[in-house]
């Protein structure tokens, strides 16, 4: 159980702003062979590149392979992802692309080469997308771990590459329209194929289309890109290497145990297949609304771009602090301008369901209060980010936490029906809204249901609103949080001003301040 405090948040935000003076932020143009790993927090690179997103469409099927979302379901899903991730990781390493992220079922990669030749980069992305489709069609094992059905999205343009904040700082994070638009094409429907934005289509001489999300490239168009790209790797080579790697480094069986709350004490970097976590918990997604457009308006000018970098680092840092420091949660990862986190109350064996859901509701309120405060403090320090909003969604259910992938380069993963649902809840929110999933709504207290109403969406749900409304309806988590915020119940004793200052009469039991 946690609480939010304005003074504490203000100090964190002011300290973060002070650590990022505009004069120290550098905007550099990406040049030949620039190393984008370990980018300093005060540096951003303007990268003209082609962005590829690859989405595994049948992840949802894997999560519903059993009626009950038990260990079997999660073990099969994690092995399914691990098998395919190993293959895609091998592909990206062979096509001279930058691996940005692999968040559960979704890959993000960037093509910055060949330099100065945008059309060749688009062709290379298309050819790589088809290579991923063809390889992953052959990297299933059995009915429990089938091949992956892929949908690819591609866009081109300028984006900002910054430090993504992970331990070791191994990955860059790309901000801007091409990354966002490629992701939207990859998640824009249930049909497989390769989907280009009209900007990318125009670069390689294809006609614009009315609906980018329902018009995949034709076989002839893909073959033209494959011929132009002339990738130095084949499906057969990747599959052969993938099989050899599995023989030398077999995927261990997944073994789960619960984590003793709070999640903030969980060191995700120590997890592996044999040392994974699983229990009922809440998943939260908090996405900075309008950030892509904000980057797009400011990416071309160095001075304007500096404000983007400052706003991003301040806002993400504070959202992470609210989640972890104030409410005992754990960030799984940043996904662009979105934070994915987990919270749980109870014990390693038994989750306090109502307590977890109520604490997450308060956390969502704290995130919004901190976000609004950070926007205000940024503006007071010369950075106007008032066009931005925060869309929050959360859900309750069985979750897992582990790391997948190649030995020596494992990635964080937390995937479940609740994780998928939480992201969908966030996606249906505007920048002032918070949404609760169906299970969390049903399993929460009457006070939580009253907060969100029948639509399960609440606008402008800040911390004070949440804690006051919930405590007024006898939500015990909110009442405890409110009591915690008010400070100690007993005041320190003070010495009498003068001797014999008390009336000389019998007294009954005293009532210290705070007790009835």
DOBABA-874175 format. One record per residue (C-alpha): y negated, z negated, x. Coordinates in pm, 1 decimal, m for minus. Example, Ala and Ser with C-alpha at 12.3 -4.5 7.8 and 13.67 -1.06 7.14 Angstrom:
BEGIN
@y:450.0 z:m780.0 x:1230.0;
@y:106.0 z:m714.0 x:1367.0;
This chain:
BEGIN
@y:0.0 z:0.0 x:0.0;
@y:m341.1 z:94.9 x:137.5;
@y:m707.6 z:106.2 x:51.2;
@y:m1015.0 z:311.4 x:135.5;
@y:m1338.1 z:167.0 x:270.5;
@y:m1666.6 z:355.7 x:291.5;
@y:m1795.7 z:175.0 x:599.0;
@y:m1472.4 z:235.3 x:786.7;
@y:m1471.5 z:603.7 x:691.8;
@y:m1838.4 z:645.5 x:781.4;
@y:m1779.0 z:507.4 x:1129.5;
@y:m1483.2 z:741.6 x:1187.0;
@y:m1678.3 z:1043.9 x:1067.3;
@y:m1990.2 z:960.1 x:1269.0;
@y:m1779.9 z:903.8 x:1581.2;
@y:m1607.9 z:1240.5 x:1535.1;
@y:m1937.9 z:1422.5 x:1483.0;
@y:m2081.9 z:1253.9 x:1792.8;
@y:m1783.0 z:1374.3 x:1995.7;
@y:m1858.2 z:1735.1 x:1895.0;
@y:m2224.4 z:1807.8 x:1979.4;
@y:m2306.3 z:2170.2 x:1907.0;
@y:m2423.8 z:2222.0 x:2264.5;
@y:m2072.1 z:2146.3 x:2389.6;
@y:m1889.5 z:2383.5 x:2152.7;
@y:m1813.1 z:2723.8 x:2305.1;
@y:m1730.9 z:3043.7 x:2118.9;
@y:m1556.7 z:3288.6 x:2349.1;
@y:m1434.7 z:3640.2 x:2290.4;
@y:m1062.1 z:3684.0 x:2343.6;
@y:m1009.6 z:3906.0 x:2646.5;
@y:m707.5 z:4051.3 x:2819.5;
@y:m428.9 z:3797.4 x:2877.3;
@y:m630.2 z:3495.4 x:2764.4;
@y:m397.8 z:3196.3 x:2728.2;
@y:m433.5 z:3053.6 x:2377.9;
@y:m210.7 z:2751.6 x:2435.1;
@y:m383.7 z:2420.8 x:2496.8;
@y:m727.5 z:2531.9 x:2375.3;
@y:m979.2 z:2247.2 x:2430.4;
@y:m1115.7 z:2089.1 x:2113.0;
@y:m1465.3 z:2218.2 x:2188.3;
@y:m1359.7 z:2582.1 x:2237.6;
@y:m1279.5 z:2862.0 x:1994.6;
@y:m1181.9 z:3220.3 x:2068.6;
@y:m1292.0 z:3510.6 x:1852.2;
@y:m979.1 z:3724.7 x:1827.7;
@y:m964.8 z:4077.1 x:1689.8;
@y:m601.4 z:4102.5 x:1587.7;
@y:m340.6 z:4189.7 x:1328.2;
@y:m187.4 z:3899.7 x:1135.8;
@y:169.2 z:3902.7 x:1007.9;
@y:312.0 z:3652.5 x:760.3;
@y:682.7 z:3653.2 x:681.8;
@y:806.5 z:3456.3 x:381.3;
@y:1172.4 z:3371.2 x:308.8;
@y:1193.7 z:3426.2 x:m65.5;
@y:1535.8 z:3272.3 x:m126.1;
@y:1445.8 z:2929.9 x:12.6;
@y:1402.6 z:2817.3 x:m349.0;
@y:1758.1 z:2931.4 x:m423.7;
@y:1885.7 z:2724.7 x:m132.0;
@y:1707.9 z:2415.0 x:m260.5;
@y:1878.9 z:2462.6 x:m596.7;
@y:2226.3 z:2536.4 x:m459.1;
@y:2339.5 z:2211.6 x:m622.2;
@y:2226.3 z:2063.1 x:m952.7;
@y:2134.6 z:1733.9 x:m789.9;
@y:1900.4 z:1740.8 x:m491.8;
@y:2130.9 z:1540.5 x:m268.4;
@y:2220.0 z:1546.2 x:99.4;
@y:2437.5 z:1856.1 x:64.1;
@y:2146.7 z:2056.8 x:m73.1;
@y:1915.0 z:1948.5 x:208.3;
@y:2172.5 z:1998.6 x:484.3;
@y:2244.7 z:2354.0 x:370.9;
@y:1874.2 z:2436.9 x:340.8;
@y:1788.4 z:2301.1 x:684.4;
@y:2075.8 z:2486.7 x:851.3;
@y:1973.5 z:2803.7 x:662.8;
@y:1617.6 z:2772.4 x:798.4;
@y:1739.0 z:2683.7 x:1146.7;
@y:1963.6 z:2989.3 x:1169.7;
@y:1685.0 z:3226.9 x:1071.5;
@y:1413.8 z:3054.3 x:1269.8;
@y:1616.2 z:3100.0 x:1589.3;
@y:1641.7 z:3472.1 x:1522.2;
@y:1272.0 z:3517.9 x:1440.0;
@y:1164.9 z:3312.4 x:1740.8;
@y:1367.0 z:3552.5 x:1957.2;
@y:1203.2 z:3855.9 x:1793.1;
@y:847.8 z:3728.5 x:1843.8;
@y:922.2 z:3666.0 x:2209.6;
@y:1029.8 z:4029.1 x:2253.2;
@y:746.8 z:4216.7 x:2075.0;
@y:451.5 z:4072.0 x:2269.7;
@y:317.4 z:3879.2 x:1973.9;
@y:163.9 z:3531.4 x:1946.2;
@y:373.9 z:3284.7 x:1747.4;
@y:122.3 z:3076.2 x:1555.0;
@y:336.2 z:2870.3 x:1322.3;
@y:663.9 z:2850.6 x:1136.5;
@y:603.4 z:2618.9 x:842.0;
@y:928.7 z:2579.5 x:650.0;
@y:998.5 z:2926.3 x:505.9;
@y:677.0 z:3090.7 x:629.5;
@y:608.0 z:3249.6 x:969.2;
@y:261.9 z:3338.3 x:1102.0;
@y:227.7 z:3566.4 x:1403.1;
@y:m66.0 z:3757.1 x:1555.4;
@y:m77.6 z:4086.2 x:1744.0;
@y:m370.2 z:4099.5 x:1987.2;
@y:m219.6 z:4382.3 x:2194.6;
@y:m267.8 z:4663.8 x:2268.2;
@y:m630.6 z:4567.5 x:2330.1;
@y:m892.7 z:4787.2 x:2168.2;
@y:m635.6 z:4985.5 x:1967.4;
@y:m631.0 z:4848.1 x:1615.3;
@y:m410.9 z:5120.2 x:1465.6;
@y:m141.5 z:5063.0 x:1726.4;
@y:m153.6 z:4688.6 x:1652.3;
@y:m103.0 z:4750.7 x:1280.0;
@y:187.9 z:4986.8 x:1350.4;
@y:337.2 z:4722.6 x:1580.5;
@y:308.2 z:4455.8 x:1311.1;
@y:474.5 z:4680.2 x:1053.7;
@y:758.3 z:4768.0 x:1291.0;
@y:804.8 z:4399.8 x:1374.6;
@y:805.7 z:4310.2 x:1006.3;
@y:1086.8 z:4557.8 x:944.3;
@y:1273.9 z:4425.9 x:1248.5;
@y:1252.9 z:4075.0 x:1101.7;
@y:1380.1 z:4201.4 x:766.0;
@y:1671.8 z:4387.6 x:926.1;
@y:1771.5 z:4105.9 x:1163.2;
@y:1756.6 z:3831.6 x:902.5;
@y:1970.6 z:4043.5 x:673.5;
@y:2245.0 z:3989.0 x:933.0;
@y:2191.4 z:3628.5 x:1042.7;
@y:2354.0 z:3452.2 x:751.8;
@y:2685.4 z:3273.4 x:807.0;
@y:2852.3 z:3230.5 x:470.0;
@y:2789.6 z:3172.0 x:100.0;
@y:2636.7 z:2833.1 x:180.5;
@y:2404.9 z:2984.7 x:441.8;
@y:2329.1 z:3342.4 x:328.9;
@y:2105.1 z:3603.0 x:487.3;
@y:1731.8 z:3570.7 x:418.0;
@y:1538.9 z:3784.0 x:169.9;
@y:1204.4 z:3860.6 x:332.5;
@y:855.5 z:3952.3 x:215.2;
@y:600.5 z:4051.7 x:482.1;
@y:220.0 z:4047.3 x:456.2;
@y:m13.4 z:4215.4 x:706.7;
@y:m392.7 z:4222.1 x:753.1;
@y:m628.3 z:4300.1 x:1039.2;
@y:m967.8 z:4172.9 x:1152.4;
@y:m1152.9 z:3902.6 x:1342.5;
@y:m1049.8 z:3537.7 x:1326.6;
@y:m1123.1 z:3221.8 x:1521.5;
@y:m846.6 z:3067.1 x:1731.5;
@y:m877.5 z:2692.2 x:1783.2;
@y:m664.0 z:2395.2 x:1887.6;
@y:m425.3 z:2300.0 x:1609.8;
@y:m404.5 z:1935.5 x:1716.8;
@y:m27.0 z:1910.3 x:1769.8;
@y:114.4 z:1697.0 x:2047.3;
@y:117.3 z:1905.7 x:2362.7;
@y:m131.1 z:2150.0 x:2206.8;
@y:120.6 z:2430.2 x:2236.6;
@y:4.2 z:2640.8 x:1944.4;
@y:m328.2 z:2796.9 x:1851.9;
@y:m455.3 z:2790.6 x:1494.5;
@y:m619.0 z:3103.1 x:1352.1;
@y:m894.6 z:3071.1 x:1093.9;
@y:m1044.6 z:3351.1 x:888.6;
@y:m989.2 z:3627.2 x:637.9;
@y:m711.7 z:3828.9 x:809.8;
@y:m486.9 z:3522.7 x:837.6;
@y:m556.9 z:3421.2 x:478.6;
@y:m515.3 z:3769.8 x:331.9;
@y:m190.3 z:3835.2 x:518.5;
@y:m55.7 z:3505.2 x:384.4;
@y:m154.3 z:3598.5 x:30.1;
@y:28.3 z:3930.6 x:54.2;
@y:341.0 z:3752.1 x:180.6;
@y:331.0 z:3501.7 x:m104.6;
@y:195.4 z:3737.3 x:m368.6;
@y:520.7 z:3812.3 x:m549.7;
@y:897.0 z:3781.4 x:m569.0;
@y:978.5 z:4133.6 x:m447.7;
@y:1088.8 z:4198.4 x:m89.4;
@y:920.5 z:4450.9 x:138.7;
@y:613.8 z:4493.8 x:359.2;
@y:273.6 z:4460.9 x:194.7;
@y:m48.8 z:4563.4 x:368.3;
@y:m404.8 z:4487.1 x:266.8;
@y:m620.7 z:4790.0 x:200.4;
@y:m805.6 z:4713.4 x:524.5;
@y:m482.2 z:4745.4 x:722.0;
@y:m373.2 z:5052.1 x:525.1;
@y:m701.9 z:5226.9 x:601.0;
@y:m666.9 z:5164.1 x:975.7;
@y:m338.7 z:5358.9 x:991.4;
@y:m454.1 z:5636.8 x:758.5;
@y:m288.3 z:5526.7 x:434.8;
@y:m456.9 z:5548.8 x:97.2;
@y:m595.5 z:5234.9 x:m62.1;
@y:m399.5 z:5094.8 x:m356.2;
@y:m510.2 z:4918.7 x:m672.9;
@y:m266.6 z:4632.0 x:m631.4;
@y:m190.6 z:4521.6 x:m275.7;
@y:69.7 z:4272.4 x:m398.8;
@y:281.0 z:4521.4 x:m593.1;
@y:266.8 z:4822.2 x:m358.9;
@y:501.9 z:4784.2 x:m61.9;
@y:513.6 z:5040.0 x:215.8;
@y:755.3 z:5324.6 x:153.3;
@y:1051.7 z:5392.5 x:379.5;
@y:869.6 z:5693.6 x:524.5;
@y:556.6 z:5488.3 x:596.3;
@y:761.0 z:5219.2 x:771.2;
@y:946.4 z:5477.1 x:977.5;
@y:613.7 z:5629.6 x:1085.5;
@y:498.7 z:5288.9 x:1210.2;
@y:829.8 z:5228.2 x:1386.1;
@y:793.8 z:5559.6 x:1566.6;
@y:431.5 z:5487.3 x:1663.0;
@y:511.0 z:5131.4 x:1781.7;
@y:826.8 z:5224.3 x:1971.6;
@y:935.7 z:4860.6 x:2006.2;
@y:1141.7 z:4788.7 x:2314.6;
@y:1407.7 z:4595.0 x:2122.0;
@y:1665.8 z:4672.0 x:1854.6;
@y:1829.2 z:4487.2 x:1568.5;
@y:2163.0 z:4496.5 x:1750.3;
@y:2014.7 z:4338.6 x:2065.1;
@y:1853.1 z:4051.8 x:1873.4;
@y:2164.8 z:3979.4 x:1666.0;
@y:2383.6 z:3986.0 x:1978.1;
@y:2152.0 z:3745.7 x:2163.7;
@y:2128.8 z:3524.4 x:1854.0;
@y:2506.1 z:3494.8 x:1831.6;
@y:2536.7 z:3418.3 x:2203.1;
@y:2270.4 z:3148.4 x:2173.3;
@y:2453.3 z:2987.5 x:1879.9;
@y:2773.0 z:2975.9 x:2085.7;
@y:2598.1 z:2816.4 x:2383.1;
@y:2370.2 z:2589.2 x:2177.0;
@y:2537.1 z:2530.9 x:1840.3;
@y:2330.4 z:2381.7 x:1561.0;
@y:2442.5 z:2024.0 x:1515.8;
@y:2526.7 z:1883.8 x:1176.5;
@y:2232.1 z:1718.9 x:1005.8;
@y:2257.3 z:1342.5 x:979.0;
@y:2011.8 z:1146.3 x:765.2;
@y:1889.2 z:791.2 x:743.5;
@y:1593.4 z:636.6 x:569.0;
@y:1275.7 z:534.5 x:750.6;
@y:1145.4 z:183.0 x:701.0;
@y:799.2 z:223.1 x:543.1;
@y:529.0 z:300.0 x:615.9;
@y:575.7 z:657.3 x:733.6;
@y:288.2 z:622.9 x:979.7;
@y:531.7 z:450.6 x:1217.5;
@y:762.9 z:754.8 x:1221.9;
@y:753.3 z:947.8 x:1551.1;
@y:845.5 z:1295.4 x:1432.5;
@y:864.6 z:1425.4 x:1790.1;
@y:1182.5 z:1222.1 x:1843.8;
@y:1368.1 z:1377.5 x:1548.0;
@y:1650.3 z:1629.2 x:1565.7;
@y:1939.9 z:1750.5 x:1350.9;
@y:2144.9 z:1440.1 x:1429.8;
@y:1842.2 z:1213.0 x:1394.2;
@y:1676.7 z:1322.8 x:1071.1;
@y:1514.8 z:1120.9 x:793.3;
@y:1570.4 z:1146.5 x:419.8;
@y:1460.1 z:934.9 x:122.5;
@y:1266.7 z:949.2 x:m202.6;
@y:895.6 z:979.9 x:m122.6;
@y:576.2 z:1158.7 x:m218.4;
@y:455.1 z:1481.9 x:m60.5;
@y:84.6 z:1565.7 x:m57.5;
@y:m99.6 z:1889.1 x:20.2;
@y:m477.5 z:1875.4 x:66.0;
@y:m641.0 z:2214.6 x:121.0;
@y:m1004.3 z:2277.5 x:218.1;
@y:m1115.4 z:2515.6 x:m55.9;
@y:m1351.4 z:2800.4 x:39.0;
@y:m1288.5 z:2769.6 x:412.6;
@y:m1175.1 z:3130.0 x:459.6;
@y:m1499.5 z:3260.5 x:310.9;
@y:m1693.3 z:3005.2 x:517.4;
@y:m1533.6 z:3141.4 x:835.2;
@y:m1592.2 z:3499.4 x:722.5;
@y:m1965.8 z:3436.7 x:677.1;
@y:m2003.1 z:3276.2 x:1017.9;
@y:m1744.1 z:3430.0 x:1251.7;
@y:m1967.5 z:3704.6 x:1393.9;
@y:m2251.4 z:3483.9 x:1520.8;
@y:m2182.3 z:3232.7 x:1799.1;
@y:m2428.4 z:2969.9 x:1675.9;
@y:m2296.2 z:2990.8 x:1320.0;
@y:m1935.1 z:2981.4 x:1439.5;
@y:m2001.6 z:2655.1 x:1624.3;
@y:m2070.9 z:2488.0 x:1290.2;
@y:m1739.2 z:2617.5 x:1156.1;
@y:m1549.2 z:2458.7 x:1444.9;
@y:m1732.3 z:2129.1 x:1408.9;
@y:m1674.5 z:2117.4 x:1032.5;
@y:m1305.3 z:2197.7 x:1068.6;
@y:m1233.0 z:1930.5 x:1328.2;
@y:m1435.3 z:1662.5 x:1148.4;
@y:m1281.7 z:1730.9 x:806.4;
@y:m921.3 z:1760.0 x:927.4;
@y:m952.5 z:1451.5 x:1146.8;
@y:m1082.1 z:1242.2 x:858.6;
@y:m820.3 z:1364.7 x:610.0;
@y:m551.8 z:1273.2 x:864.8;
@y:m709.6 z:930.4 x:916.9;
@y:m717.0 z:857.1 x:543.8;
@y:m352.4 z:958.8 x:511.5;
@y:m227.7 z:761.7 x:812.3;
@y:m468.5 z:478.1 x:889.0;
@y:m579.6 z:391.2 x:535.8;
@y:m262.6 z:455.9 x:335.2;
@y:22.9 z:444.3 x:586.9;
@y:127.9 z:807.6 x:546.0;
@y:236.5 z:1062.5 x:805.4;
@y:101.9 z:1410.3 x:863.3;
@y:384.2 z:1661.2 x:892.7;
@y:147.6 z:1930.1 x:1016.9;
@y:m180.2 z:2109.8 x:964.6;
@y:m131.8 z:2450.0 x:802.6;
@y:m459.1 z:2623.1 x:873.1;
@y:m720.9 z:2423.6 x:684.6;
@y:m456.1 z:2235.3 x:483.4;
@y:m283.3 z:1906.0 x:564.2;
@y:78.2 z:1842.4 x:460.0;
@y:171.7 z:1474.3 x:450.3;
@y:427.4 z:1220.9 x:328.8;
@y:394.9 z:868.3 x:188.5;
@y:649.0 z:606.1 x:84.3;
@y:655.8 z:241.4 x:m26.6;
@y:958.4 z:12.0 x:m38.9;
@y:1241.8 z:m13.8 x:213.2;
@y:1453.4 z:231.5 x:412.2;
@y:1726.2 z:197.2 x:149.0;
@y:1524.4 z:163.9 x:m172.6;
@y:1197.8 z:340.6 x:m249.4;
@y:940.9 z:163.7 x:m465.5;
@y:889.5 z:461.7 x:m693.7;
@y:587.5 z:342.5 x:m891.5;
@y:430.4 z:190.5 x:m579.6;
@y:469.7 z:515.5 x:m384.9;
@y:316.9 z:726.4 x:m661.3;
@y:29.1 z:484.1 x:m721.5;
@y:m43.7 z:459.6 x:m348.2;
@y:m49.4 z:839.8 x:m322.5;
@y:m289.2 z:859.9 x:m617.5;
@y:m521.2 z:617.1 x:m438.7;
@y:m475.9 z:814.6 x:m114.7;
@y:m577.9 z:1135.4 x:m293.0;
@y:m886.7 z:953.1 x:m417.1;
@y:m958.6 z:829.7 x:m65.7;
@y:m925.0 z:1181.3 x:72.7;
@y:m1181.9 z:1311.1 x:m173.5;
@y:m1422.3 z:1024.1 x:m105.5;
@y:m1392.0 z:1079.8 x:269.3;
@y:m1425.9 z:1456.2 x:227.8;
@y:m1748.0 z:1419.1 x:27.8;
@y:m1878.9 z:1166.0 x:278.2;
@y:m1794.1 z:1395.2 x:571.1;
@y:m1972.1 z:1689.6 x:408.1;
@y:m2279.7 z:1468.3 x:364.8;
@y:m2270.3 z:1339.6 x:722.3;
@y:m2218.5 z:1690.9 x:859.9;
@y:m2525.1 z:1815.0 x:671.5;
@y:m2730.6 z:1522.6 x:800.0;
@y:m2632.5 z:1634.5 x:1149.7;
@y:m2726.1 z:1998.8 x:1096.5;
@y:m2394.8 z:2149.6 x:980.7;
@y:m2408.8 z:2275.6 x:623.1;
@y:m2056.2 z:2290.9 x:481.4;
@y:m2155.6 z:2214.7 x:123.3;
@y:m1984.3 z:2531.1 x:m1.0;
@y:m1645.8 z:2374.5 x:75.5;
@y:m1424.7 z:2180.1 x:m161.5;
@y:m1093.2 z:1997.5 x:m150.9;
@y:m788.1 z:2087.4 x:m362.5;
@y:m514.2 z:1821.3 x:m365.4;
@y:m163.4 z:1832.0 x:m508.8;
@y:126.5 z:1588.6 x:m479.6;
@y:479.4 z:1537.2 x:m608.4;
@y:759.3 z:1282.0 x:m583.1;
@y:1129.0 z:1330.2 x:m502.0;
@y:1386.8 z:1339.9 x:m222.5;
@y:1231.7 z:1459.1 x:104.4;
@y:1363.1 z:1515.0 x:454.0;
@y:1189.0 z:1514.9 x:791.1;
@y:1336.3 z:1670.5 x:1104.4;
@y:1277.0 z:1930.1 x:1376.0;
@y:1435.2 z:2274.3 x:1392.0;
@y:1454.5 z:2569.2 x:1626.2;
@y:1507.7 z:2653.2 x:1989.2;
@y:1604.7 z:2388.5 x:2242.4;
@y:1290.2 z:2273.5 x:2420.4;
@y:1063.0 z:2415.8 x:2150.3;
@y:1155.6 z:2237.4 x:1828.0;
@y:920.9 z:2250.3 x:1530.2;
@y:851.5 z:1995.4 x:1257.4;
@y:1006.4 z:2054.8 x:919.2;
@y:998.5 z:1873.6 x:585.6;
@y:1132.7 z:2085.0 x:301.5;
@y:1249.1 z:1992.8 x:m47.6;
@y:1192.0 z:2075.0 x:m410.9;
@y:911.6 z:1818.8 x:m408.9;
@y:747.4 z:1979.2 x:m104.9;
@y:749.5 z:2319.2 x:m275.9;
@y:619.1 z:2163.1 x:m598.5;
@y:338.6 z:1974.8 x:m421.3;
@y:213.3 z:2297.4 x:m265.6;
@y:218.8 z:2464.3 x:m608.4;
@y:25.5 z:2173.6 x:m759.3;
@y:m237.8 z:2207.9 x:m488.1;
@y:m256.1 z:2583.3 x:m543.4;
@y:m346.3 z:2542.0 x:m910.7;
@y:m646.7 z:2322.4 x:m824.9;
@y:m1009.2 z:2416.1 x:m782.1;
@y:m1207.8 z:2258.6 x:m499.8;
@y:m1295.1 z:1953.0 x:m708.5;
@y:m950.2 z:1889.8 x:m855.3;
@y:m638.8 z:1680.9 x:m788.7;
@y:m303.4 z:1760.6 x:m954.5;
@y:11.6 z:1551.6 x:m989.4;
@y:359.9 z:1702.3 x:m1016.7;
@y:579.4 z:1665.0 x:m1323.5;
@y:822.7 z:1417.1 x:m1166.9;
@y:549.3 z:1196.6 x:m1019.9;
@y:371.9 z:1202.5 x:m1356.0;
@y:685.8 z:1097.8 x:m1542.8;
@y:789.6 z:832.4 x:m1288.9;
@y:442.0 z:687.3 x:m1232.4;
@y:279.4 z:396.2 x:m1412.7;
@y:96.6 z:427.7 x:m1743.0;
@y:m224.6 z:391.3 x:m1543.6;
@y:m138.2 z:695.0 x:m1327.8;
@y:m57.0 z:905.3 x:m1633.7;
@y:m385.4 z:801.0 x:m1792.8;
@y:m572.2 z:915.4 x:m1479.6;
@y:m437.2 z:1270.4 x:m1502.2;
@y:m385.8 z:1324.6 x:m1876.0;
@y:m159.8 z:1584.0 x:m2034.0;
@y:m274.3 z:1865.1 x:m1802.0;
@y:m180.0 z:1657.7 x:m1493.6;
@y:m510.6 z:1760.3 x:m1333.9;
@y:m817.4 z:1545.3 x:m1274.5;
@y:m1157.0 z:1664.6 x:m1155.8;
@y:m1364.9 z:1461.5 x:m908.9;
@y:m1103.3 z:1189.8 x:m865.6;
@y:m1255.2 z:984.7 x:m583.6;
@y:m1131.0 z:648.2 x:m460.7;
@y:m1358.4 z:424.5 x:m667.2;
@y:m1265.7 z:612.3 x:m984.5;
@y:m895.1 z:590.4 x:m910.4;
@y:m882.7 z:224.3 x:m808.7;
@y:m1106.2 z:106.2 x:m1094.2;
@y:m934.7 z:302.8 x:m1370.7;
@y:m585.3 z:215.9 x:m1250.0;
@y:m654.1 z:m154.1 x:m1192.4;
@y:m813.7 z:m180.4 x:m1535.8;
@y:m478.9 z:m68.9 x:m1677.6;
@y:m285.0 z:m324.8 x:m1473.6;
@y:m148.1 z:m95.1 x:m1205.9;
@y:m31.7 z:m356.4 x:m954.2;
@y:m80.1 z:m129.7 x:m651.4;
@y:m440.0 z:m57.5 x:m750.4;
@y:m507.0 z:m424.0 x:m826.4;
@y:m371.0 z:m523.8 x:m485.1;
@y:m580.9 z:m255.6 x:m316.0;
@y:m890.8 z:m375.8 x:m497.3;
@y:m821.4 z:m734.7 x:m395.2;
@y:m764.2 z:m625.3 x:m36.4;
@y:m1099.4 z:m446.6 x:m32.2;
@y:m1279.5 z:m757.1 x:m155.7;
@y:m1175.9 z:m949.5 x:156.2;
@y:m1009.2 z:m1291.2 x:199.7;
@y:m961.6 z:m1496.4 x:m111.4;
@y:m1052.3 z:m1824.8 x:60.3;
@y:m1386.4 z:m1858.3 x:232.3;
@y:m1404.1 z:m2039.1 x:568.2;
@y:m1473.1 z:m2409.1 x:546.1;
@y:m1823.0 z:m2526.5 x:639.0;
@y:m1931.5 z:m2867.4 x:760.2;
@y:m2129.8 z:m3091.3 x:526.5;
@y:m2501.9 z:m3070.4 x:591.1;
@y:m2548.2 z:m3448.3 x:596.3;
@y:m2319.9 z:m3751.4 x:573.3;
@y:m2231.7 z:m3877.3 x:226.0;
@y:m2369.2 z:m3561.4 x:61.0;
@y:m2106.8 z:m3565.1 x:m215.4;
@y:m2155.6 z:m3754.7 x:m540.1;
@y:m1988.9 z:m4096.0 x:m541.8;
@y:m1749.1 z:m4028.5 x:m829.3;
@y:m1384.9 z:m3943.4 x:m886.4;
@y:m1292.8 z:m3574.6 x:m862.0;
@y:m1010.9 z:m3362.5 x:m1002.2;
@y:m836.8 z:m3061.4 x:m843.7;
@y:m1083.6 z:m2813.6 x:m689.4;
@y:m1079.3 z:m2436.1 x:m759.2;
@y:m1149.1 z:m2245.0 x:m438.3;
@y:m1348.4 z:m1923.6 x:m478.1;
@y:m1127.3 z:m1643.0 x:m600.5;
@y:m885.9 z:m1857.0 x:m802.0;
@y:m901.1 z:m1915.7 x:m1174.3;
